[in-house]
Structures are given as C-alpha cells and as structure tokens.
Amino acid sequence: MTPTVNTKTDHGQGGRIDHILLSPMLARAVVPGSYQVHVSDAGNEASDHRMVSVRLDLTRVRSGPMQAGW
C-alpha cells in the first residue's frame, strides 16, 4: 500500500494515516479497486499529506424520499 504522507514526513516508515469516510449509503457506491494515493513532486512540496481518492458510482445509491432519522 502506498504511504499517504509525503516523502519528507514519511522517513521510510510507510505511513498511511489518511482515510476516506463515507456514509453507509455512499459506501455502497465505491467502485472496487478505485482507491488511489496521488503522488507528485508538486504535492510533496504543497503539503505533508498526499491526496487520496475513490471513484463513486452513484447509480448504486438508492434514490427516494429521505428516511426517518436523517
């Protein structure tokens, strides 16, 4: 797995400290295998964390009226 902190912060430890949090409904929309850690020279200079992303397939999310408790 790719570290989610940049080279200067990681020091070869392989730190994976960044996460993507979704509601249970949106979690169903995550496209399997789409998790990605974006590594770039510009990103290493701009922040001590790397951008992480997933793709969502919103057709997997039920549509309809809001459920009680939301």
N, C-alpha and C positions, 0 to 999 in steps of 0.2 A: 504494500500500500504506500502511496506517495505521501510524504510529510506535508502537513498543512501550514507549517511555519516556514519563513524564508531561510535561506542559507545562513545568514548571519545569526539568526536566532536559534536555529536547529543544532548547530555544532556537532552534526553527525549522529544525533540521538534518534532521529526518525519520528519527531514529534507530530502527533495527529490530535490536535486539540480543538479543531473547528468542526462544527456539525451543522446539519440541515434539519430543522424541526418543522414538522407539518402536522396539521390536524389529522385525526383518523380518516376523515373523508378524503382529504387531499393525498394522504399516504397511498391510497389505492390507485392514484393517478401517476405515481412514479414509474417511469419507463425503466424496466430492468436493464442493468448494465450502463445506465446513462450517468452515474456518479462520476464526476471529474474534478481533479485538482488542477487549476490553471497555473502553470509555471512559466514565468517570463523574467527577463532581466529588468524590465520596467517595473513589474510587480515586486521584485525583490527590493528595489530602491524605494518604492512608494509606501510600503507597509511591512510590518513584521509578520503578517499573516498572508496566506495565499487565498485567492478566491476559490470557493468550492461551489459546484452546481449539480443539479439534476434536471432532466427534462420531465415535463408533466404531460400526460395525455388526458386532457380534460374531458374527453368522451367517456372516460372511466368513472367520472363523478356523476352521481345521481342528481338530476335536476328535479325541482319541485318546490313546494312550499317549505319554508323553514320549519324545522321540527321543534317541538316544545323543549325549552331549556337552552336554546341557542341565544 
